Amino acid sequence: MRKKERKLVVTFYTTADAMGMEKLCKEEGLPGRIIPVPRSISAGCGLAWCTELEQKDVIEAGLKRAGIEASAIQECMV
């Protein structure tokens, strides 16, 4: 089992937004991956984007450019 680390977790209202984030990050070479929403967080669609904490500004800028609305962007042990 993986050791839990503090990560940046982006949650979404819809699965389409989560999939849009995955597509955006692949196209732009942004780090991270789709994960199930951690139990300590609640989110509408059940999917989240997980990346390193220092990527917050890059991720927020990408969301804005792509017009993807995040439910929340927060730190979480994953």
C-alpha positions as CSV (number, residue, x, y, z in Angstrom):
1,M,0.0,0.0,0.0
2,R,1.2,3.5,-0.8
3,K,2.4,5.8,1.9
4,K,-0.1,8.7,2.3
5,E,1.3,12.2,1.4
6,R,-0.2,15.6,1.5
7,K,-1.5,16.4,-2.1
8,L,-3.6,19.0,-3.9
9,V,-7.0,17.5,-4.6
10,V,-9.4,19.2,-7.1
11,T,-13.0,18.0,-6.9
12,F,-15.7,18.6,-9.5
13,Y,-19.4,18.9,-9.7
14,T,-19.7,16.6,-12.7
15,T,-17.9,13.6,-14.2
16,A,-17.7,15.6,-17.5
17,D,-15.6,18.3,-15.7
18,A,-13.3,15.6,-14.2
19,M,-12.8,14.1,-17.6
20,G,-12.2,17.6,-19.1
21,M,-9.5,18.1,-16.5
22,E,-7.8,14.9,-17.4
23,K,-7.9,15.8,-21.1
24,L,-6.5,19.3,-20.4
25,C,-3.7,18.0,-18.2
26,K,-2.7,15.3,-20.8
27,E,-2.7,17.9,-23.6
28,E,-0.7,20.5,-21.6
29,G,1.6,18.0,-19.9
30,L,0.4,19.0,-16.4
31,P,1.2,16.5,-13.6
32,G,-1.5,14.5,-11.7
33,R,-4.0,11.8,-12.1
34,I,-7.7,11.1,-11.6
35,I,-8.6,9.5,-8.3
36,P,-11.7,8.6,-6.4
37,V,-12.7,11.4,-4.0
38,P,-11.0,10.7,-0.6
39,R,-13.5,9.9,2.1
40,S,-12.5,13.0,4.1
41,I,-13.9,15.1,1.3
42,S,-17.3,15.1,-0.3
43,A,-17.9,15.9,-4.0
44,G,-20.7,15.7,-6.5
45,C,-19.3,13.3,-9.1
46,G,-17.0,11.1,-7.0
47,L,-13.8,11.8,-9.1
48,A,-11.0,14.2,-8.3
49,W,-7.7,15.3,-9.8
50,C,-4.7,14.7,-7.5
51,T,-1.3,16.5,-8.0
52,E,1.6,18.0,-6.0
53,L,0.9,20.9,-3.7
54,E,3.2,23.2,-5.6
55,Q,1.1,22.8,-8.8
56,K,-1.8,24.8,-7.4
57,D,-1.3,28.0,-9.4
58,V,-0.7,26.0,-12.6
59,I,-3.8,23.9,-12.1
60,E,-6.0,26.9,-11.3
61,A,-4.7,28.7,-14.5
62,G,-5.5,25.6,-16.5
63,L,-9.0,25.3,-15.1
64,K,-9.7,29.0,-15.9
65,R,-8.3,28.6,-19.5
66,A,-10.4,25.5,-20.2
67,G,-13.5,26.9,-18.5
68,I,-13.7,24.0,-16.1
69,E,-15.4,24.7,-12.8
70,A,-13.9,23.0,-9.8
71,S,-16.1,22.2,-6.8
72,A,-13.1,22.7,-4.5
73,I,-9.3,22.8,-4.5
74,Q,-7.8,21.7,-1.2
75,E,-5.0,19.9,0.5
76,C,-5.6,16.3,1.6
77,M,-3.7,13.2,2.7
78,V,-3.8,10.8,-0.2
